[in-house]
Amino acid sequence: MKVEIKNITPAYAKKLLSKNTKNRKINKAQLEMIKRSMIDGKWRLTHQGVALYKNGDIADGQHRLTAIVETGISCTMPIFKELDNDIDTVLAIDCGKNRTVKDGAAISGSSITAADNTLAKGFEFGYTSPFPKLSHSESYDLVIDHIDKIEAVNKMLKGSCKGITIAGVKVAIGILWESNRHREADIKSFCKTLVSGEYETDVMINAVKLRNKLLTDKYNSGALRDKAYLMTIYALNKTLEGNKIERIKLK
């Protein structure tokens, strides 16, 4: 096996792809993620690049090469040539454990949790459609962009309360906190009641009603996250307006 570091131009990438005859179907989300990385100038030279079998067919890197062709941006990366294409070698490619953004951040000395990443995506994209596939760099930047809301809502909803301290609820509270920072004391009181079920002022019955609704079903997955988000927005908005609600609505 031979290896070289090469600046791969769109023309050279297209030439290599002409022998891409026995590979997986292109994953559009993966491709778009890599293209954004190149366009945004986030592509970096690492040990990951392109691998070719002895006959010139692509063993690894079809998404990277396709991204170079479609963006027209040349990228420097290693090219491994003359790999054997026996079954053991083929099965050994990409069989390691994928590194998460949490892993990468920890290695570089930063502290980002999977929950932080989920909240940041909720703040950025909402729950009307599935989250787009992001690179680790994009995920890290997204957490940093929303870190003030993440830290605020994690302080107001400390610990884990099953069915209550879920992503949809936290995202709703973080968004309303950002636009109503002068009402932080009231939002904190709402969160305290939401977790405990106990309230001191009449209007906080709204938090109790939301709590009861959240506990009747599992709202932390799929389309139900959107419902948890909308119910929390409704209940907290009415509370900040000083209006008691009869029942929980989605808007």
Secondary structure in CASP SS format (residue, H / E / C, confidence):
PFRMAT SS
TARGET T0000
AUTHOR 0000-0000-0000
METHOD secondary structure of the structure
MODEL  1
M C 1.00
K E 1.00
V E 1.00
E E 1.00
I E 1.00
K E 1.00
N E 1.00
I E 1.00
T C 1.00
P H 1.00
A H 1.00
Y H 1.00
A H 1.00
K H 1.00
K H 1.00
L H 1.00
L H 1.00
S C 1.00
K C 1.00
N C 1.00
T C 1.00
K C 1.00
N C 1.00
R C 1.00
K C 1.00
I C 1.00
N C 1.00
K H 1.00
A H 1.00
Q H 1.00
L H 1.00
E H 1.00
M H 1.00
I H 1.00
K H 1.00
R H 1.00
S H 1.00
M H 1.00
I H 1.00
D C 1.00
G C 1.00
K C 1.00
W C 1.00
R C 1.00
L C 1.00
T C 1.00
H C 1.00
Q C 1.00
G C 1.00
V E 1.00
A E 1.00
L E 1.00
Y E 1.00
K C 1.00
N C 1.00
G C 1.00
D C 1.00
I E 1.00
A E 1.00
D E 1.00
G C 1.00
Q H 1.00
H H 1.00
R H 1.00
L H 1.00
T H 1.00
A H 1.00
I H 1.00
V H 1.00
E H 1.00
T H 1.00
G C 1.00
I C 1.00
S C 1.00
C E 1.00
T E 1.00
M E 1.00
P E 1.00
I E 1.00
F E 1.00
K E 1.00
E E 1.00
L E 1.00
D C 1.00
N C 1.00
D C 1.00
I H 1.00
D H 1.00
T H 1.00
V H 1.00
L H 1.00
A H 1.00
I C 1.00
D C 1.00
C C 1.00
G C 1.00
K C 1.00
N C 1.00
R C 1.00
T C 1.00
V H 1.00
K H 1.00
D H 1.00
G H 1.00
A H 1.00
A H 1.00
I H 1.00
S C 1.00
G C 1.00
S C 1.00
S C 1.00
I C 1.00
T C 1.00
A H 1.00
A H 1.00
D H 1.00
N H 1.00
T H 1.00
L H 1.00
A H 1.00
K H 1.00
G H 1.00
F H 1.00
E H 1.00
F H 1.00
G C 1.00
Y C 1.00
T C 1.00
S C 1.00
P C 1.00
F C 1.00
P C 1.00
K C 1.00
L C 1.00
S C 1.00
H H 1.00
S H 1.00
E H 1.00
S H 1.00
Y H 1.00
D H 1.00
L H 1.00
V H 1.00
I H 1.00
D H 1.00
H C 1.00
I H 1.00
D H 1.00
K H 1.00
I H 1.00
E H 1.00
A H 1.00
V H 1.00
N H 1.00
K H 1.00
M H 1.00
L C 1.00
K C 1.00
G C 1.00
S C 1.00
C C 1.00
K C 1.00
G C 1.00
I C 1.00
T C 1.00
I C 1.00
A H 1.00
G H 1.00
V H 1.00
K H 1.00
V H 1.00
A H 1.00
I H 1.00
G H 1.00
I H 1.00
L H 1.00
W H 1.00
E H 1.00
S H 1.00
N C 1.00
R H 1.00
H H 1.00
R H 1.00
E H 1.00
A H 1.00
D H 1.00
I H 1.00
K H 1.00
S H 1.00
F H 1.00
C H 1.00
K H 1.00
T H 1.00
L H 1.00
V H 1.00
S H 1.00
G C 1.00
E C 1.00
Y C 1.00
E C 1.00
T C 1.00
D H 1.00
V H 1.00
M H 1.00
I H 1.00
N H 1.00
A H 1.00
V H 1.00
K H 1.00
L H 1.00
R H 1.00
N H 1.00
K H 1.00
L H 1.00
L C 1.00
T C 1.00
D C 1.00
K C 1.00
Y C 1.00
N C 1.00
S C 1.00
G C 1.00
A C 1.00
L H 1.00
R H 1.00
D H 1.00
K H 1.00
A H 1.00
Y H 1.00
L H 1.00
M H 1.00
T H 1.00
I H 1.00
Y H 1.00
A H 1.00
L H 1.00
N H 1.00
K H 1.00
T H 1.00
L H 1.00
E H 1.00
G C 1.00
N C 1.00
K C 1.00
I C 1.00
E C 1.00
R C 1.00
I C 1.00
K C 1.00
L C 1.00
K C 1.00
END
